[in-house]
Amino acid sequence: MSAALTLAPMSPAVAKIWHQLQAAMLKETHGLDVVPTGAIVLSPLSIGFEFRSHHDGSAIVLSIGDGRDNVDAFTKYVEMPNGWENFWNPAHWHLTMARTDKQGRRWSTSEGAYVMDDFGDLVPVSA
């Protein structure tokens, strides 16, 4: 999972702590004291999100969005997609995150494999 994004919506108090953690990460990882001028910072999902689910027979999609073009979607393929012979696993869920920055540009990333743990949570695993 990308260090710049989070799956959970945040209250203002938690967002403040999150930004302090990001600043500490920038300093530790990159030796930076502040986010460089002109850097693109993508926001996490905001509070008041909507949840949607969809099943079309070959895939199940669970998505969480905040109504501002910021969406996290977990997809589980029930049938093996074409070309996935070497890495498809019927237990794996795949995450796609999309964010829109302050200039209106769309950013997205796809993350590896997740499986459901004993508590019903999706947790990352090596593919």
C-alpha positions as YAML, in Angstrom:
chain: A
units: angstrom
residues:
- id: 1
  name: MET
  ca: [0.00, 0.00, 0.00]
- id: 2
  name: SER
  ca: [1.24, 3.46, -0.82]
- id: 3
  name: ALA
  ca: [2.43, 5.53, 2.13]
- id: 4
  name: ALA
  ca: [0.62, 8.60, 0.74]
- id: 5
  name: LEU
  ca: [-2.83, 7.04, 0.80]
- id: 6
  name: THR
  ca: [-5.10, 5.48, 3.38]
- id: 7
  name: LEU
  ca: [-8.23, 3.38, 3.09]
- id: 8
  name: ALA
  ca: [-10.04, 4.86, 6.08]
- id: 9
  name: PRO
  ca: [-11.86, 8.21, 6.14]
- id: 10
  name: MET
  ca: [-10.49, 10.57, 8.82]
- id: 11
  name: SER
  ca: [-11.75, 13.14, 11.27]
- id: 12
  name: PRO
  ca: [-9.88, 16.47, 11.38]
- id: 13
  name: ALA
  ca: [-8.06, 15.38, 14.57]
- id: 14
  name: VAL
  ca: [-6.89, 12.12, 12.99]
- id: 15
  name: ALA
  ca: [-5.93, 13.96, 9.78]
- id: 16
  name: LYS
  ca: [-3.67, 16.24, 11.84]
- id: 17
  name: ILE
  ca: [-1.92, 13.22, 13.37]
- id: 18
  name: TRP
  ca: [-1.73, 11.56, 9.92]
- id: 19
  name: HIS
  ca: [0.01, 14.63, 8.49]
- id: 20
  name: GLN
  ca: [2.49, 14.58, 11.40]
- id: 21
  name: LEU
  ca: [3.23, 10.93, 10.60]
- id: 22
  name: GLN
  ca: [3.67, 11.76, 6.91]
- id: 23
  name: ALA
  ca: [6.09, 14.57, 7.83]
- id: 24
  name: ALA
  ca: [8.08, 12.16, 10.01]
- id: 25
  name: MET
  ca: [8.15, 9.62, 7.17]
- id: 26
  name: LEU
  ca: [9.38, 12.25, 4.70]
- id: 27
  name: LYS
  ca: [12.15, 13.25, 7.07]
- id: 28
  name: GLU
  ca: [13.19, 9.67, 7.88]
- id: 29
  name: THR
  ca: [12.89, 8.24, 4.38]
- id: 30
  name: HIS
  ca: [13.93, 11.20, 2.23]
- id: 31
  name: GLY
  ca: [15.63, 13.60, 4.64]
- id: 32
  name: LEU
  ca: [12.92, 16.24, 4.04]
- id: 33
  name: ASP
  ca: [11.61, 18.53, 6.78]
- id: 34
  name: VAL
  ca: [8.56, 19.68, 4.81]
- id: 35
  name: VAL
  ca: [6.69, 18.67, 1.70]
- id: 36
  name: PRO
  ca: [8.55, 20.37, -1.18]
- id: 37
  name: THR
  ca: [6.87, 23.33, -2.86]
- id: 38
  name: GLY
  ca: [4.94, 22.12, -5.87]
- id: 39
  name: ALA
  ca: [4.71, 18.55, -4.59]
- id: 40
  name: ILE
  ca: [1.43, 16.81, -5.27]
- id: 41
  name: VAL
  ca: [-0.25, 15.63, -2.08]
- id: 42
  name: LEU
  ca: [-3.19, 13.31, -2.56]
- id: 43
  name: SER
  ca: [-5.86, 13.40, 0.11]
- id: 44
  name: PRO
  ca: [-7.36, 10.34, 1.77]
- id: 45
  name: LEU
  ca: [-11.06, 9.65, 1.48]
- id: 46
  name: SER
  ca: [-13.05, 12.24, 3.40]
- id: 47
  name: ILE
  ca: [-15.77, 11.61, 5.93]
- id: 48
  name: GLY
  ca: [-19.25, 10.95, 4.58]
- id: 49
  name: PHE
  ca: [-18.24, 8.25, 2.12]
- id: 50
  name: GLU
  ca: [-20.54, 5.93, 0.22]
- id: 51
  name: PHE
  ca: [-20.17, 2.19, -0.14]
- id: 52
  name: ARG
  ca: [-21.18, 0.26, -3.27]
- id: 53
  name: SER
  ca: [-21.03, -3.38, -4.23]
- id: 54
  name: HIS
  ca: [-21.41, -5.00, -7.62]
- id: 55
  name: HIS
  ca: [-21.36, -8.57, -8.89]
- id: 56
  name: ASP
  ca: [-21.54, -9.34, -12.60]
- id: 57
  name: GLY
  ca: [-20.97, -13.10, -12.47]
- id: 58
  name: SER
  ca: [-17.22, -12.96, -13.11]
- id: 59
  name: ALA
  ca: [-16.14, -10.41, -10.48]
- id: 60
  name: ILE
  ca: [-17.23, -8.90, -7.19]
- id: 61
  name: VAL
  ca: [-16.39, -5.22, -6.69]
- id: 62
  name: LEU
  ca: [-16.61, -3.43, -3.34]
- id: 63
  name: SER
  ca: [-15.97, 0.30, -3.59]
- id: 64
  name: ILE
  ca: [-15.80, 3.18, -1.15]
- id: 65
  name: GLY
  ca: [-15.97, 6.73, -2.47]
- id: 66
  name: ASP
  ca: [-16.30, 10.20, -1.01]
- id: 67
  name: GLY
  ca: [-18.32, 11.82, -3.81]
- id: 68
  name: ARG
  ca: [-15.27, 13.83, -4.96]
- id: 69
  name: ASP
  ca: [-13.88, 11.33, -7.48]
- id: 70
  name: ASN
  ca: [-11.81, 9.64, -4.76]
- id: 71
  name: VAL
  ca: [-12.52, 5.90, -4.79]
- id: 72
  name: ASP
  ca: [-10.96, 2.75, -3.36]
- id: 73
  name: ALA
  ca: [-12.20, -0.47, -4.99]
- id: 74
  name: PHE
  ca: [-11.49, -4.06, -4.06]
- id: 75
  name: THR
  ca: [-12.12, -6.58, -6.85]
- id: 76
  name: LYS
  ca: [-12.30, -10.36, -6.50]
- id: 77
  name: TYR
  ca: [-12.39, -12.27, -9.76]
- id: 78
  name: VAL
  ca: [-14.59, -15.36, -9.50]
- id: 79
  name: GLU
  ca: [-13.38, -16.58, -12.88]
- id: 80
  name: MET
  ca: [-9.81, -16.32, -14.14]
- id: 81
  name: PRO
  ca: [-9.43, -13.27, -16.44]
- id: 82
  name: ASN
  ca: [-7.76, -13.83, -19.82]
- id: 83
  name: GLY
  ca: [-3.97, -13.61, -19.55]
- id: 84
  name: TRP
  ca: [-3.90, -14.16, -15.77]
- id: 85
  name: GLU
  ca: [-2.85, -17.83, -15.92]
- id: 86
  name: ASN
  ca: [0.44, -17.25, -14.06]
- id: 87
  name: PHE
  ca: [-0.81, -15.15, -11.15]
- id: 88
  name: TRP
  ca: [-4.57, -15.57, -10.64]
- id: 89
  name: ASN
  ca: [-5.67, -16.91, -7.27]
- id: 90
  name: PRO
  ca: [-9.40, -17.30, -6.51]
- id: 91
  name: ALA
  ca: [-8.82, -16.21, -2.88]
- id: 92
  name: HIS
  ca: [-7.16, -12.88, -3.81]
- id: 93
  name: TRP
  ca: [-8.80, -9.47, -3.85]
- id: 94
  name: HIS
  ca: [-7.09, -6.64, -5.78]
- id: 95
  name: LEU
  ca: [-7.13, -2.99, -4.73]
- id: 96
  name: THR
  ca: [-7.39, -0.01, -7.06]
- id: 97
  name: MET
  ca: [-7.21, 3.48, -5.58]
- id: 98
  name: ALA
  ca: [-8.08, 6.65, -7.48]
- id: 99
  name: ARG
  ca: [-7.67, 10.24, -6.33]
- id: 100
  name: THR
  ca: [-8.19, 13.64, -7.93]
- id: 101
  name: ASP
  ca: [-5.66, 16.31, -6.97]
- id: 102
  name: LYS
  ca: [-6.38, 19.99, -6.38]
- id: 103
  name: GLN
  ca: [-5.70, 20.75, -10.07]
- id: 104
  name: GLY
  ca: [-8.37, 18.23, -11.11]
- id: 105
  name: ARG
  ca: [-5.90, 15.63, -12.40]
- id: 106
  name: ARG
  ca: [-6.80, 11.97, -11.88]
- id: 107
  name: TRP
  ca: [-4.28, 9.64, -10.20]
- id: 108
  name: SER
  ca: [-4.66, 5.90, -9.73]
- id: 109
  name: THR
  ca: [-2.71, 2.90, -8.57]
- id: 110
  name: SER
  ca: [-3.34, -0.80, -8.29]
- id: 111
  name: GLU
  ca: [-2.05, -2.77, -5.36]
- id: 112
  name: GLY
  ca: [-1.28, -6.48, -5.13]
- id: 113
  name: ALA
  ca: [-3.16, -9.25, -3.44]
- id: 114
  name: TYR
  ca: [-5.36, -9.21, -0.35]
- id: 115
  name: VAL
  ca: [-7.10, -12.09, 1.41]
- id: 116
  name: MET
  ca: [-9.81, -12.13, 4.04]
- id: 117
  name: ASP
  ca: [-8.49, -12.92, 7.51]
- id: 118
  name: ASP
  ca: [-10.31, -14.74, 10.33]
- id: 119
  name: PHE
  ca: [-12.02, -11.48, 11.35]
- id: 120
  name: GLY
  ca: [-13.39, -10.62, 7.89]
- id: 121
  name: ASP
  ca: [-10.79, -7.93, 7.17]
- id: 122
  name: LEU
  ca: [-8.88, -7.76, 3.89]
- id: 123
  name: VAL
  ca: [-5.15, -7.94, 4.61]
- id: 124
  name: PRO
  ca: [-2.24, -7.72, 2.15]
- id: 125
  name: VAL
  ca: [-0.34, -10.88, 1.21]
- id: 126
  name: SER
  ca: [2.55, -11.52, -1.13]
- id: 127
  name: ALA
  ca: [1.30, -12.52, -4.57]
...
